[in-house]
Amino acid sequence: MPQPWFEALAIIALAVALISSALIAADIVAGHPQHMAIMEYVWPITALYLGPLAVYAYWKLGRPMSKPAMRRMKGQHGGEKRRMAETRPFWQTVWIGVSHCGAGCTLGDLTAEWAIFIMAVAIAGASFWPEILLDFALAYIFGIVFQYFSIAPMRGISGWRGIWAAMKADTLSLTAFEIGLFGWMALERFVIFPQLATDNPAHWFMMQIGMCIGFATAFPMNWWLIRRGIKEAM
């Protein structure tokens, strides 16, 4: 089990992340709705694991993509979204893409972890394997939903065609994210804190770290997917 100081650190980290998420959500509601509606959910969810770094990224990358900002830019230059995509450094475009993928993964992981804990599901006496299976399944579902509501409007498609495009765009990205997260979860469960329960704040602090690792492992894949035009630049 973790030491008291580590649990205290975990509580602080979780509180900072929740405050960061609330700050972003409040700013969006207060008058900065995103040009792409799905990003109004992506930014606050990203803050649940990146914390203040997500607030900074939102301020630099998300706020300029709000509807009011885009209207001002359109009045000055025209073709505001295309112009922004062309002038923005490519790594920033990839960052947004990974955040979008990570939001679906985060929702899936949160839902699955608590579901397995509440239902006390286990395979061979361990809850880790059901967690991995349900984490991936729900992350994939949420990921496809998030991807659909970005790629379908951008390409002007819908229905099964939009779902298929979302699956092609998100499957490799999501898998790369989960590889980093699941690797860290395995270290947590079998090496660092073998008896750590889901309702312990330290577990969710460890999950935050795992999601940051997942963000890093998904970055190269998103770089490739966006370069190849498989995934839309947002």
C-alpha positions as CSV (number, residue, x, y, z in Angstrom):
1,M,0.0,0.0,0.0
2,P,1.2,3.6,-0.6
3,Q,2.6,5.7,2.1
4,P,0.4,8.4,3.6
5,W,2.5,11.1,2.0
6,F,1.9,9.5,-1.4
7,E,-1.9,9.4,-0.8
8,A,-1.8,13.1,0.2
9,L,0.1,13.8,-3.0
10,A,-2.5,11.9,-5.0
11,I,-5.3,13.9,-3.4
12,I,-3.6,17.2,-4.3
13,A,-3.0,16.0,-7.9
14,L,-6.6,14.9,-8.3
15,A,-7.9,18.2,-6.8
16,V,-5.7,20.3,-9.2
17,A,-6.9,18.3,-12.1
18,L,-10.5,18.7,-11.2
19,I,-10.0,22.5,-10.7
20,S,-8.2,22.7,-14.1
21,S,-11.1,20.9,-15.8
22,A,-13.6,23.1,-14.1
23,L,-11.7,26.3,-15.2
24,I,-11.8,25.2,-18.8
25,A,-15.4,24.2,-18.7
26,A,-16.3,27.5,-17.1
27,D,-14.4,29.5,-19.7
28,I,-16.2,27.6,-22.5
29,V,-19.6,28.2,-21.0
30,A,-18.8,31.8,-20.2
31,G,-18.5,32.8,-23.8
32,H,-15.9,30.7,-25.7
33,P,-17.8,27.8,-27.2
34,Q,-15.6,25.8,-29.6
35,H,-15.9,26.0,-33.3
36,M,-15.9,22.2,-33.3
37,A,-18.5,21.3,-30.7
38,I,-16.9,18.0,-29.6
39,M,-13.9,19.9,-28.4
40,E,-16.0,21.5,-25.7
41,Y,-15.9,18.1,-24.0
42,V,-12.3,17.2,-25.1
43,W,-10.6,20.1,-23.3
44,P,-12.1,19.6,-19.8
45,I,-11.6,15.8,-20.0
46,T,-8.0,16.3,-21.0
47,A,-7.4,18.4,-17.9
48,L,-8.5,15.4,-15.7
49,Y,-5.0,13.9,-16.4
50,L,-2.9,16.8,-17.7
51,G,-4.1,19.3,-15.2
52,P,-2.6,22.8,-15.5
53,L,-0.8,21.7,-18.7
54,A,-4.2,21.2,-20.3
55,V,-5.3,24.7,-19.2
56,Y,-2.2,26.2,-20.8
57,A,-2.9,24.1,-24.0
58,Y,-6.5,25.2,-24.1
59,W,-5.6,28.8,-23.7
60,K,-3.0,28.6,-26.5
61,L,-4.8,26.2,-28.9
62,G,-8.4,25.9,-27.8
63,R,-9.4,29.5,-27.1
64,P,-8.3,30.7,-30.6
65,M,-10.6,28.0,-32.0
66,S,-13.6,29.3,-30.2
67,K,-16.5,30.6,-32.3
68,P,-16.0,34.3,-31.3
69,A,-12.3,34.1,-32.1
70,M,-13.0,32.4,-35.4
71,R,-15.5,35.0,-36.4
72,R,-13.1,37.8,-35.7
73,M,-10.4,36.1,-37.7
74,K,-12.8,35.4,-40.6
75,G,-13.7,39.1,-40.6
76,Q,-10.0,40.0,-40.9
77,H,-8.6,37.4,-43.2
78,G,-11.3,35.0,-44.5
79,G,-11.0,31.2,-44.5
80,E,-10.1,31.3,-40.9
81,K,-10.0,27.6,-40.1
82,R,-7.9,26.7,-43.1
83,R,-5.6,29.6,-42.5
84,M,-5.1,28.6,-38.9
85,A,-4.3,25.0,-39.8
86,E,-1.7,26.1,-42.3
87,T,0.1,28.5,-40.0
88,R,0.0,26.5,-36.8
89,P,3.0,24.3,-36.1
90,F,2.3,20.7,-37.0
91,W,3.1,19.4,-33.6
92,Q,0.3,21.6,-32.2
93,T,-2.1,20.0,-34.6
94,V,-1.0,16.6,-33.5
95,W,-1.4,17.7,-29.8
96,I,-5.0,18.5,-30.5
97,G,-5.5,15.1,-32.3
98,V,-4.0,13.2,-29.4
99,S,-6.1,15.1,-26.9
100,H,-9.2,14.2,-28.9
101,C,-8.2,10.5,-28.8
102,G,-7.3,10.7,-25.1
103,A,-10.6,12.1,-24.1
104,G,-12.4,9.0,-25.4
105,C,-9.9,6.8,-23.8
106,T,-10.3,8.6,-20.5
107,L,-14.1,8.4,-20.4
108,G,-13.9,4.7,-21.3
109,D,-11.3,4.0,-18.6
110,L,-13.1,5.9,-15.9
111,T,-16.4,4.1,-16.7
112,A,-14.8,0.6,-16.9
113,E,-12.7,0.9,-13.7
114,W,-15.6,1.9,-11.6
115,A,-17.9,-0.7,-13.2
116,I,-15.5,-3.5,-12.5
117,F,-14.9,-2.3,-9.0
118,I,-18.6,-2.0,-8.2
119,M,-19.5,-5.4,-9.7
120,A,-16.4,-7.1,-8.2
121,V,-15.6,-8.9,-11.5
122,A,-12.5,-11.0,-11.6
123,I,-10.7,-13.5,-13.9
124,A,-8.5,-16.1,-12.1
125,G,-9.1,-14.1,-8.9
126,A,-7.8,-10.9,-10.4
127,S,-9.7,-7.8,-11.5
128,F,-6.9,-6.5,-13.7
129,W,-7.8,-8.6,-16.7
130,P,-11.5,-7.6,-16.7
131,E,-10.4,-4.0,-16.3
132,I,-8.1,-4.2,-19.3
133,L,-10.8,-5.8,-21.5
134,L,-13.6,-3.4,-20.5
135,D,-11.3,-0.4,-20.5
136,F,-10.3,-1.0,-24.1
137,A,-13.9,-1.9,-25.2
138,L,-15.4,1.3,-23.7
139,A,-12.5,3.5,-24.7
140,Y,-12.9,2.3,-28.3
141,I,-16.7,3.0,-28.2
142,F,-16.2,6.5,-26.8
143,G,-13.3,7.1,-29.1
144,I,-15.3,6.3,-32.2
145,V,-18.1,8.5,-31.0
146,F,-15.8,11.4,-30.4
147,Q,-14.0,10.8,-33.8
148,Y,-17.4,10.5,-35.6
149,F,-18.5,13.9,-34.3
150,S,-15.3,15.5,-35.6
151,I,-14.6,13.7,-38.8
152,A,-18.2,13.5,-40.1
153,P,-18.9,17.2,-40.1
154,M,-15.5,18.0,-41.5
155,R,-15.9,15.6,-44.4
156,G,-19.6,16.2,-44.9
157,I,-20.5,12.5,-44.3
158,S,-22.8,10.6,-42.0
159,G,-24.2,7.2,-41.1
160,W,-22.1,4.1,-41.6
161,R,-19.7,6.0,-43.9
162,G,-19.0,8.4,-41.1
163,I,-18.6,5.5,-38.6
164,W,-16.2,3.7,-40.9
165,A,-14.1,6.8,-41.4
166,A,-14.0,7.3,-37.6
167,M,-12.9,3.7,-37.1
168,K,-10.1,4.1,-39.6
169,A,-9.0,7.4,-38.0
170,D,-9.1,6.3,-34.3
171,T,-8.3,2.6,-34.1
172,L,-4.6,2.9,-34.3
173,S,-4.5,6.1,-32.3
174,L,-6.5,4.7,-29.5
175,T,-4.6,1.5,-29.5
176,A,-1.3,3.4,-29.2
177,F,-2.7,5.4,-26.3
178,E,-3.9,2.3,-24.5
179,I,-0.6,0.5,-24.9
180,G,1.1,3.2,-22.9
181,L,-1.7,3.3,-20.3
182,F,-2.0,-0.5,-19.9
183,G,1.8,-0.9,-19.6
184,W,1.8,1.5,-16.7
185,M,-1.3,-0.1,-15.1
186,A,0.5,-3.5,-15.2
187,L,3.4,-2.0,-13.4
188,E,1.1,-0.5,-10.8
189,R,-0.9,-3.7,-10.2
190,F,1.9,-6.2,-10.3
191,V,5.0,-4.3,-9.1
192,I,4.4,-0.9,-7.5
193,F,1.1,-1.3,-5.6
194,P,-0.2,-4.8,-5.9
195,Q,-3.1,-4.3,-3.4
196,L,-4.2,-0.8,-4.4
197,A,-8.0,-0.6,-4.6
198,T,-9.9,1.4,-7.2
199,D,-11.5,3.6,-4.6
200,N,-8.0,4.7,-3.3
201,P,-7.0,8.2,-4.5
202,A,-3.5,6.9,-5.2
203,H,-4.9,4.5,-7.8
204,W,-6.4,7.5,-9.8
205,F,-3.1,9.4,-9.4
206,M,-1.4,6.4,-10.9
207,M,-4.0,6.4,-13.7
208,Q,-3.3,10.1,-14.3
209,I,0.3,9.2,-14.8
210,G,-0.6,6.3,-17.1
211,M,-2.8,8.5,-19.2
212,C,0.1,11.0,-19.6
213,I,2.2,8.0,-20.8
214,G,-0.6,7.0,-23.1
215,F,-0.6,10.6,-24.5
216,A,3.1,10.2,-25.3
217,T,2.8,6.8,-26.9
218,A,-0.1,8.0,-29.1
219,F,1.7,11.1,-30.3
220,P,3.9,9.5,-33.0
221,M,0.9,7.5,-34.3
222,N,-1.3,10.6,-34.6
223,W,1.6,12.4,-36.3
224,W,1.6,9.6,-38.9
225,L,-2.2,9.4,-39.2
226,I,-2.6,13.1,-39.8
227,R,0.3,13.3,-42.2
228,R,-1.2,10.5,-44.3
229,G,-4.7,12.2,-44.2
230,I,-6.2,9.2,-42.4
231,K,-7.1,11.4,-39.5
232,E,-8.4,15.0,-39.9
233,A,-6.3,17.9,-38.7
234,M,-8.5,19.8,-36.2
